Amino acid sequence: MTKLSVNINKIATLRNARGGNNPDLIAVARDCERFGADGITVHPRPDERHIRYSDVLELQKHTRIEFNIEGYPSERFLDLVLQVKPHQVTLVPDPPDAITSNAGWDTLENKEFLIPIITRLKDAKIRTSLFVDPLETMVKGAAAIGTDRIELYTERYAHFFIQDKYNAIKPYKVASEMAKKLGIQINAGHDLNLQNLHFLVTEIPFIQEVSIGHALICDALYLGLENTIALYLNQLQK
Ligand code: PXP
């Protein structure tokens, strides 16, 4: 079954709005685990506007399920992940001021930049994933860099799903088949929700993991975190 990693950035945003420790990020991460999530994802940004670097160190001590850290591979970010040694690091090409990830890597243009970084992470026994758009050329580029996985950027899928889900999924199926052929595993994330998740994982059943933040936390406001996680896990049943 495709695994669910809950991105808890939004919990940190809410906490930071008042400067105290409410909601308690660590307690939420542990509750996600208790409610059946397979993993926790965080995306520390250089300005630490949601997840702080210190949160990442604390989370590492308190989470037992899979820990995935996303981010742009600055030296500071790499120092952090090499210290924490999470199960997985997902590299994204975001400029420091990006509101959220808004494009995948150009794996051809960044090949020389990414190869030594991927090698460093793999030498530290950390599984690597590269955030990419669903384009065969970018998947081939990712394979040439030597990453273990790619994370397909699903914003376009989510956007076009509403109009025509069959066309929306097409490039993702093609890119996924290419990745499979090249021996790379696949994750997916961005704008996934209770409407579009099931179709994605039934059309591409070999997706290893989805990481979901925004919609899941919004749903939890109405449905509660326990119920919401159960509903997302249910969508992942094929
Ligand atoms: N994957 C990556 C690389 C991201 O940057 C984000 C957002 O932080 C997500 C997945 C999750 O996206 P969403 O919050 O829309 O579920």
py3Dmol code that shows the C-alpha trace and the ligand (Angstrom):
import py3Dmol

protein = """\
ATOM      1  CA  MET A   1       0.000   0.000   0.000  1.00  0.00           C
ATOM      2  CA  THR A   2       1.138   3.547  -0.688  1.00  0.00           C
ATOM      3  CA  LYS A   3       2.350   5.149   2.536  1.00  0.00           C
ATOM      4  CA  LEU A   4       0.983   8.349   4.014  1.00  0.00           C
ATOM      5  CA  SER A   5       3.479  10.877   5.311  1.00  0.00           C
ATOM      6  CA  VAL A   6       1.833  13.817   7.040  1.00  0.00           C
ATOM      7  CA  ASN A   7       3.500  17.170   6.413  1.00  0.00           C
ATOM      8  CA  ILE A   8       3.217  19.097   9.689  1.00  0.00           C
ATOM      9  CA  ASN A   9       4.519  22.480   8.506  1.00  0.00           C
ATOM     10  CA  LYS A  10       1.080  24.056   9.001  1.00  0.00           C
ATOM     11  CA  ILE A  11       1.059  23.025  12.662  1.00  0.00           C
ATOM     12  CA  ALA A  12       4.289  24.970  13.142  1.00  0.00           C
ATOM     13  CA  THR A  13       2.812  27.970  11.285  1.00  0.00           C
ATOM     14  CA  LEU A  14      -0.108  28.004  13.720  1.00  0.00           C
ATOM     15  CA  ARG A  15       2.188  27.648  16.740  1.00  0.00           C
ATOM     16  CA  ASN A  16       4.457  30.445  15.525  1.00  0.00           C
ATOM     17  CA  ALA A  17       1.491  32.814  15.139  1.00  0.00           C
ATOM     18  CA  ARG A  18       1.406  33.222  18.955  1.00  0.00           C
ATOM     19  CA  GLY A  19       4.984  32.560  19.907  1.00  0.00           C
ATOM     20  CA  GLY A  20       4.227  29.872  22.509  1.00  0.00           C
ATOM     21  CA  ASN A  21       4.063  26.106  22.129  1.00  0.00           C
ATOM     22  CA  ASN A  22       0.422  25.665  21.186  1.00  0.00           C
ATOM     23  CA  PRO A  23      -0.174  23.488  19.237  1.00  0.00           C
ATOM     24  CA  ASP A  24       2.704  21.325  20.383  1.00  0.00           C
ATOM     25  CA  LEU A  25       4.444  20.075  17.252  1.00  0.00           C
ATOM     26  CA  ILE A  26       5.943  17.019  18.892  1.00  0.00           C
ATOM     27  CA  ALA A  27       2.590  15.991  20.384  1.00  0.00           C
ATOM     28  CA  VAL A  28       0.942  16.376  16.961  1.00  0.00           C
ATOM     29  CA  ALA A  29       3.669  14.278  15.309  1.00  0.00           C
ATOM     30  CA  ARG A  30       3.191  11.554  17.925  1.00  0.00           C
ATOM     31  CA  ASP A  31      -0.571  11.707  17.485  1.00  0.00           C
ATOM     32  CA  CYS A  32      -0.205  11.350  13.703  1.00  0.00           C
ATOM     33  CA  GLU A  33       1.784   8.203  14.456  1.00  0.00           C
ATOM     34  CA  ARG A  34      -0.845   6.987  16.942  1.00  0.00           C
ATOM     35  CA  PHE A  35      -3.609   7.608  14.386  1.00  0.00           C
ATOM     36  CA  GLY A  36      -1.882   5.418  11.802  1.00  0.00           C
ATOM     37  CA  ALA A  37       0.224   7.740   9.633  1.00  0.00           C
ATOM     38  CA  ASP A  38       3.260   6.016   8.152  1.00  0.00           C
ATOM     39  CA  GLY A  39       5.524   9.020   8.266  1.00  0.00           C
ATOM     40  CA  ILE A  40       6.120  12.648   9.180  1.00  0.00           C
ATOM     41  CA  THR A  41       7.385  15.222   6.707  1.00  0.00           C
ATOM     42  CA  VAL A  42       8.835  18.629   7.487  1.00  0.00           C
ATOM     43  CA  HIS A  43      10.180  21.329   5.238  1.00  0.00           C
ATOM     44  CA  PRO A  44      12.426  23.720   7.174  1.00  0.00           C
ATOM     45  CA  ARG A  45      12.943  26.921   5.189  1.00  0.00           C
ATOM     46  CA  PRO A  46      15.858  29.319   5.638  1.00  0.00           C
ATOM     47  CA  ASP A  47      13.711  31.930   7.448  1.00  0.00           C
ATOM     48  CA  GLU A  48      12.262  29.216   9.764  1.00  0.00           C
ATOM     49  CA  ARG A  49       8.813  30.733   9.338  1.00  0.00           C
ATOM     50  CA  HIS A  50       7.159  27.399  10.094  1.00  0.00           C
ATOM     51  CA  ILE A  51       9.416  24.453  10.958  1.00  0.00           C
ATOM     52  CA  ARG A  52      12.486  25.600  12.891  1.00  0.00           C
ATOM     53  CA  TYR A  53      15.796  23.838  12.649  1.00  0.00           C
ATOM     54  CA  SER A  54      15.495  23.110  16.387  1.00  0.00           C
ATOM     55  CA  ASP A  55      12.096  21.417  15.728  1.00  0.00           C
ATOM     56  CA  VAL A  56      13.792  18.998  13.376  1.00  0.00           C
ATOM     57  CA  LEU A  57      16.265  17.974  16.076  1.00  0.00           C
ATOM     58  CA  GLU A  58      13.430  17.448  18.570  1.00  0.00           C
ATOM     59  CA  LEU A  59      11.264  15.537  16.115  1.00  0.00           C
ATOM     60  CA  GLN A  60      14.100  13.153  15.391  1.00  0.00           C
ATOM     61  CA  LYS A  61      14.175  12.239  19.077  1.00  0.00           C
ATOM     62  CA  HIS A  62      10.429  11.702  19.373  1.00  0.00           C
ATOM     63  CA  THR A  63       9.183  10.161  16.130  1.00  0.00           C
ATOM     64  CA  ARG A  64       9.497   6.485  15.424  1.00  0.00           C
ATOM     65  CA  ILE A  65       7.743   6.371  12.067  1.00  0.00           C
ATOM     66  CA  GLU A  66       9.472   7.355   8.851  1.00  0.00           C
ATOM     67  CA  PHE A  67      10.940  10.830   8.959  1.00  0.00           C
ATOM     68  CA  ASN A  68      11.219  12.772   5.694  1.00  0.00           C
ATOM     69  CA  ILE A  69      12.933  16.150   5.555  1.00  0.00           C
ATOM     70  CA  GLU A  70      12.400  18.297   2.470  1.00  0.00           C
ATOM     71  CA  GLY A  71      14.333  21.322   1.434  1.00  0.00           C
ATOM     72  CA  TYR A  72      16.751  23.153  -0.787  1.00  0.00           C
ATOM     73  CA  PRO A  73      20.245  21.682  -0.316  1.00  0.00           C
ATOM     74  CA  SER A  74      22.037  24.691   1.142  1.00  0.00           C
ATOM     75  CA  GLU A  75      25.082  23.910   3.313  1.00  0.00           C
ATOM     76  CA  ARG A  76      23.010  24.691   6.408  1.00  0.00           C
ATOM     77  CA  PHE A  77      20.273  22.296   5.315  1.00  0.00           C
ATOM     78  CA  LEU A  78      22.790  19.567   4.524  1.00  0.00           C
ATOM     79  CA  ASP A  79      24.512  19.996   7.898  1.00  0.00           C
ATOM     80  CA  LEU A  80      21.131  19.565   9.577  1.00  0.00           C
ATOM     81  CA  VAL A  81      20.065  16.448   7.696  1.00  0.00           C
ATOM     82  CA  LEU A  82      23.486  14.830   8.034  1.00  0.00           C
ATOM     83  CA  GLN A  83      23.232  15.383  11.779  1.00  0.00           C
ATOM     84  CA  VAL A  84      19.642  14.141  12.054  1.00  0.00           C
ATOM     85  CA  LYS A  85      19.964  11.288   9.544  1.00  0.00           C
ATOM     86  CA  PRO A  86      16.253  10.928   8.728  1.00  0.00           C
ATOM     87  CA  HIS A  87      14.988   7.971   6.725  1.00  0.00           C
ATOM     88  CA  GLN A  88      14.603  10.162   3.670  1.00  0.00           C
ATOM     89  CA  VAL A  89      15.644  13.565   2.364  1.00  0.00           C
ATOM     90  CA  THR A  90      13.645  15.118  -0.462  1.00  0.00           C
ATOM     91  CA  LEU A  91      15.532  17.826  -2.299  1.00  0.00           C
ATOM     92  CA  VAL A  92      13.508  20.672  -3.759  1.00  0.00           C
ATOM     93  CA  PRO A  93      14.755  23.547  -5.917  1.00  0.00           C
ATOM     94  CA  ASP A  94      12.843  26.310  -4.064  1.00  0.00           C
ATOM     95  CA  PRO A  95      14.264  29.776  -3.900  1.00  0.00           C
ATOM     96  CA  PRO A  96      14.525  30.838  -0.208  1.00  0.00           C
ATOM     97  CA  ASP A  97      11.501  33.179  -0.393  1.00  0.00           C
ATOM     98  CA  ALA A  98       9.098  30.695  -2.074  1.00  0.00           C
ATOM     99  CA  ILE A  99       5.711  30.390  -0.336  1.00  0.00           C
ATOM    100  CA  THR A 100       5.643  26.707  -1.222  1.00  0.00           C
ATOM    101  CA  SER A 101       7.405  24.445  -3.710  1.00  0.00           C
ATOM    102  CA  ASN A 102       6.423  25.621  -7.165  1.00  0.00           C
ATOM    103  CA  ALA A 103       8.483  23.542  -9.609  1.00  0.00           C
ATOM    104  CA  GLY A 104      10.527  20.392  -9.856  1.00  0.00           C
ATOM    105  CA  TRP A 105      14.276  20.231 -10.448  1.00  0.00           C
ATOM    106  CA  ASP A 106      15.709  20.702 -13.876  1.00  0.00           C
ATOM    107  CA  THR A 107      17.701  17.501 -13.488  1.00  0.00           C
ATOM    108  CA  LEU A 108      19.719  18.110 -16.642  1.00  0.00           C
ATOM    109  CA  GLU A 109      20.869  21.629 -15.786  1.00  0.00           C
ATOM    110  CA  ASN A 110      21.550  20.747 -12.114  1.00  0.00           C
ATOM    111  CA  LYS A 111      23.221  17.398 -12.696  1.00  0.00           C
ATOM    112  CA  GLU A 112      26.728  18.498 -11.660  1.00  0.00           C
ATOM    113  CA  PHE A 113      25.346  20.358  -8.638  1.00  0.00           C
ATOM    114  CA  LEU A 114      23.201  17.455  -7.416  1.00  0.00           C
ATOM    115  CA  ILE A 115      25.496  14.447  -7.950  1.00  0.00           C
ATOM    116  CA  PRO A 116      27.882  15.218  -5.040  1.00  0.00           C
ATOM    117  CA  ILE A 117      24.961  16.086  -2.759  1.00  0.00           C
ATOM    118  CA  ILE A 118      23.091  12.868  -3.511  1.00  0.00           C
ATOM    119  CA  THR A 119      26.341  10.955  -3.013  1.00  0.00           C
ATOM    120  CA  ARG A 120      26.931  12.595   0.387  1.00  0.00           C
ATOM    121  CA  LEU A 121      23.418  11.731   1.540  1.00  0.00           C
ATOM    122  CA  LYS A 122      23.595   8.175   0.273  1.00  0.00           C
ATOM    123  CA  ASP A 123      27.005   7.697   1.927  1.00  0.00           C
ATOM    124  CA  ALA A 124      25.278   8.710   5.192  1.00  0.00           C
ATOM    125  CA  LYS A 125      22.695   5.942   4.498  1.00  0.00           C
ATOM    126  CA  ILE A 126      19.886   8.419   3.940  1.00  0.00           C
ATOM    127  CA  ARG A 127      17.391   7.586   1.190  1.00  0.00           C
ATOM    128  CA  THR A 128      17.254  10.380  -1.370  1.00  0.00           C
ATOM    129  CA  SER A 129      14.360  11.742  -3.371  1.00  0.00           C
ATOM    130  CA  LEU A 130      14.336  14.513  -5.980  1.00  0.00           C
ATOM    131  CA  PHE A 131      11.228  16.628  -6.517  1.00  0.00           C
ATOM    132  CA  VAL A 132      10.486  16.604 -10.262  1.00  0.00           C
ATOM    133  CA  ASP A 133       7.796  17.533 -12.741  1.00  0.00           C
ATOM    134  CA  PRO A 134       6.211  14.605 -14.586  1.00  0.00           C
ATOM    135  CA  LEU A 135       8.488  14.772 -17.628  1.00  0.00           C
ATOM    136  CA  GLU A 136      10.388  11.796 -19.003  1.00  0.00           C
ATOM    137  CA  THR A 137      13.499  13.901 -19.618  1.00  0.00           C
ATOM    138  CA  MET A 138      13.542  15.010 -15.975  1.00  0.00           C
ATOM    139  CA  VAL A 139      13.060  11.435 -14.754  1.00  0.00           C
ATOM    140  CA  LYS A 140      15.947  10.265 -16.933  1.00  0.00           C
ATOM    141  CA  GLY A 141      18.034  13.135 -15.574  1.00  0.00           C
ATOM    142  CA  ALA A 142      17.162  12.091 -12.014  1.00  0.00           C
ATOM    143  CA  ALA A 143      18.260   8.514 -12.754  1.00  0.00           C
ATOM    144  CA  ALA A 144      21.566   9.788 -14.119  1.00  0.00           C
ATOM    145  CA  ILE A 145      22.117  11.713 -10.860  1.00  0.00           C
ATOM    146  CA  GLY A 146      21.712   8.473  -8.898  1.00  0.00           C
ATOM    147  CA  THR A 147      18.766   9.307  -6.628  1.00  0.00           C
ATOM    148  CA  ASP A 148      16.854   6.450  -4.973  1.00  0.00           C
ATOM    149  CA  ARG A 149      13.481   8.040  -5.557  1.00  0.00           C
ATOM    150  CA  ILE A 150      11.732  10.931  -7.226  1.00  0.00           C
ATOM    151  CA  GLU A 151       8.782  12.817  -5.814  1.00  0.00           C
ATOM    152  CA  LEU A 152       6.370  13.729  -8.582  1.00  0.00           C
ATOM    153  CA  TYR A 153       5.129  17.306  -8.213  1.00  0.00           C
ATOM    154  CA  THR A 154       1.355  16.809  -8.342  1.00  0.00           C
ATOM    155  CA  GLU A 155       0.171  20.431  -8.455  1.00  0.00           C
ATOM    156  CA  ARG A 156      -0.812  20.181 -12.156  1.00  0.00           C
ATOM    157  CA  TYR A 157      -2.531  16.849 -11.576  1.00  0.00           C
ATOM    158  CA  ALA A 158      -4.584  18.356  -8.755  1.00  0.00           C
ATOM    159  CA  HIS A 159      -5.376  21.450 -10.796  1.00  0.00           C
ATOM    160  CA  PHE A 160      -6.589  19.613 -13.909  1.00  0.00           C
ATOM    161  CA  PHE A 161      -8.188  16.711 -12.010  1.00  0.00           C
ATOM    162  CA  ILE A 162     -11.355  18.751 -11.557  1.00  0.00           C
ATOM    163  CA  GLN A 163     -11.817  19.222 -15.334  1.00  0.00           C
ATOM    164  CA  ASP A 164     -10.594  15.889 -16.686  1.00  0.00           C
ATOM    165  CA  LYS A 165      -8.922  13.407 -14.374  1.00  0.00           C
ATOM    166  CA  TYR A 166      -7.959  11.012 -17.191  1.00  0.00           C
ATOM    167  CA  ASN A 167      -5.969  13.658 -19.020  1.00  0.00           C
ATOM    168  CA  ALA A 168      -4.621  15.045 -15.761  1.00  0.00           C
ATOM    169  CA  ILE A 169      -3.064  11.710 -14.809  1.00  0.00           C
ATOM    170  CA  LYS A 170      -1.539  10.932 -18.230  1.00  0.00           C
ATOM    171  CA  PRO A 171       1.873  12.632 -17.889  1.00  0.00           C
ATOM    172  CA  TYR A 172       2.224  11.165 -14.382  1.00  0.00           C
ATOM    173  CA  LYS A 173       1.648   7.643 -15.681  1.00  0.00           C
ATOM    174  CA  VAL A 174       4.201   8.107 -18.444  1.00  0.00           C
ATOM    175  CA  ALA A 175       6.794   9.572 -16.067  1.00  0.00           C
ATOM    176  CA  SER A 176       6.136   6.837 -13.501  1.00  0.00           C
ATOM    177  CA  GLU A 177       6.567   4.057 -16.058  1.00  0.00           C
ATOM    178  CA  MET A 178       9.857   5.625 -17.096  1.00  0.00           C
ATOM    179  CA  ALA A 179      11.018   5.797 -13.469  1.00  0.00           C
ATOM    180  CA  LYS A 180      10.039   2.167 -12.935  1.00  0.00           C
ATOM    181  CA  LYS A 181      11.958   1.140 -16.051  1.00  0.00           C
ATOM    182  CA  LEU A 182      15.020   2.997 -14.762  1.00  0.00           C
ATOM    183  CA  GLY A 183      14.749   1.387 -11.322  1.00  0.00           C
ATOM    184  CA  ILE A 184      13.784   4.521  -9.374  1.00  0.00           C
ATOM    185  CA  GLN A 185      10.997   4.457  -6.804  1.00  0.00           C
ATOM    186  CA  ILE A 186       8.271   7.088  -6.785  1.00  0.00           C
ATOM    187  CA  ASN A 187       6.747   9.389  -4.203  1.00  0.00           C
ATOM    188  CA  ALA A 188       4.179  12.072  -4.940  1.00  0.00           C
ATOM    189  CA  GLY A 189       3.071  15.265  -3.325  1.00  0.00           C
ATOM    190  CA  HIS A 190       1.508  18.687  -3.519  1.00  0.00           C
ATOM    191  CA  ASP A 191      -2.161  19.614  -3.467  1.00  0.00           C
ATOM    192  CA  LEU A 192      -3.279  16.046  -2.897  1.00  0.00           C
ATOM    193  CA  ASN A 193      -6.586  15.794  -1.070  1.00  0.00           C
ATOM    194  CA  LEU A 194      -9.534  13.524  -0.296  1.00  0.00           C
ATOM    195  CA  GLN A 195     -10.960  14.066  -3.797  1.00  0.00           C
ATOM    196  CA  ASN A 196      -7.922  13.361  -5.962  1.00  0.00           C
ATOM    197  CA  LEU A 197      -5.839  10.913  -3.898  1.00  0.00           C
ATOM    198  CA  HIS A 198      -7.596   7.616  -4.584  1.00  0.00           C
ATOM    199  CA  PHE A 199      -7.537   8.045  -8.359  1.00  0.00           C
ATOM    200  CA  LEU A 200      -3.809   8.836  -8.274  1.00  0.00           C
ATOM    201  CA  VAL A 201      -2.869   5.705  -6.359  1.00  0.00           C
ATOM    202  CA  THR A 202      -5.182   3.400  -8.277  1.00  0.00           C
ATOM    203  CA  GLU A 203      -3.850   4.671 -11.618  1.00  0.00           C
ATOM    204  CA  ILE A 204      -0.224   4.464 -10.397  1.00  0.00           C
ATOM    205  CA  PRO A 205      -0.347   1.710  -7.768  1.00  0.00           C
ATOM    206  CA  PHE A 206       3.414   1.536  -7.331  1.00  0.00           C
ATOM    207  CA  ILE A 207       3.684   5.018  -5.771  1.00  0.00           C
ATOM    208  CA  GLN A 208       5.604   4.323  -2.564  1.00  0.00           C
ATOM    209  CA  GLU A 209       4.567   7.339  -0.518  1.00  0.00           C
ATOM    210  CA  VAL A 210       2.480  10.490  -0.672  1.00  0.00           C
ATOM    211  CA  SER A 211       3.266  13.469   1.527  1.00  0.00           C
ATOM    212  CA  ILE A 212       0.280  15.631   2.305  1.00  0.00           C
ATOM    213  CA  GLY A 213       0.068  18.790   4.365  1.00  0.00           C
ATOM    214  CA  HIS A 214      -2.226  21.639   3.477  1.00  0.00           C
ATOM    215  CA  ALA A 215      -5.463  19.829   2.618  1.00  0.00           C
ATOM    216  CA  LEU A 216      -5.084  17.277   5.400  1.00  0.00           C
ATOM    217  CA  ILE A 217      -4.612  19.913   8.092  1.00  0.00           C
ATOM    218  CA  CYS A 218      -7.539  21.937   6.666  1.00  0.00           C
ATOM    219  CA  ASP A 219      -9.745  18.818   6.763  1.00  0.00           C
ATOM    220  CA  ALA A 220      -8.648  18.159  10.342  1.00  0.00           C
ATOM    221  CA  LEU A 221     -10.175  21.502  11.400  1.00  0.00           C
ATOM    222  CA  TYR A 222     -13.612  20.116  10.610  1.00  0.00           C
ATOM    223  CA  LEU A 223     -13.150  16.381  11.005  1.00  0.00           C
ATOM    224  CA  GLY A 224     -10.484  16.099  13.690  1.00  0.00           C
ATOM    225  CA  LEU A 225      -6.982  14.757  13.120  1.00  0.00           C
ATOM    226  CA  GLU A 226      -7.747  11.130  13.962  1.00  0.00           C
ATOM    227  CA  ASN A 227     -10.718  10.916  11.600  1.00  0.00           C
ATOM    228  CA  THR A 228      -8.908  12.800   8.878  1.00  0.00           C
ATOM    229  CA  ILE A 229      -5.886  10.510   8.926  1.00  0.00           C
ATOM    230  CA  ALA A 230      -8.230   7.501   8.811  1.00  0.00           C
ATOM    231  CA  LEU A 231      -9.996   8.982   5.781  1.00  0.00           C
ATOM    232  CA  TYR A 232      -6.723   9.616   3.939  1.00  0.00           C
ATOM    233  CA  LEU A 233      -5.500   6.089   4.749  1.00  0.00           C
ATOM    234  CA  ASN A 234      -8.773   4.797   3.404  1.00  0.00           C
ATOM    235  CA  GLN A 235      -8.205   6.622   0.116  1.00  0.00           C
ATOM    236  CA  LEU A 236      -4.900   4.788  -0.180  1.00  0.00           C
ATOM    237  CA  GLN A 237      -6.569   1.366  -0.132  1.00  0.00           C
ATOM    238  CA  LYS A 238      -6.540   0.153  -3.719  1.00  0.00           C
TER     239      LYS A 238
END
"""
ligand_1 = """\
16
PXP
N 6.029 17.904 -1.388
C 6.791 19.015 -1.376
C 8.147 18.951 -1.992
C 6.337 20.199 -0.768
O 7.124 21.299 -0.752
C 5.064 20.211 -0.158
C 4.585 21.455 0.526
O 5.433 21.765 1.595
C 4.301 19.028 -0.200
C 4.794 17.895 -0.829
C 2.950 18.943 0.422
O 2.062 19.750 -0.306
P 0.641 20.106 0.301
O 0.888 20.961 1.505
O -0.037 20.855 -0.815
O -0.033 18.816 0.644
"""
view = py3Dmol.view(width=600, height=400)
view.addModel(protein, "pdb")
view.setStyle({"model": 0}, {"cartoon": {"style": "trace"}})
view.addModel(ligand_1, "xyz")
view.setStyle({"model": 1}, {"stick": {}})
view.zoomTo()
view.show()
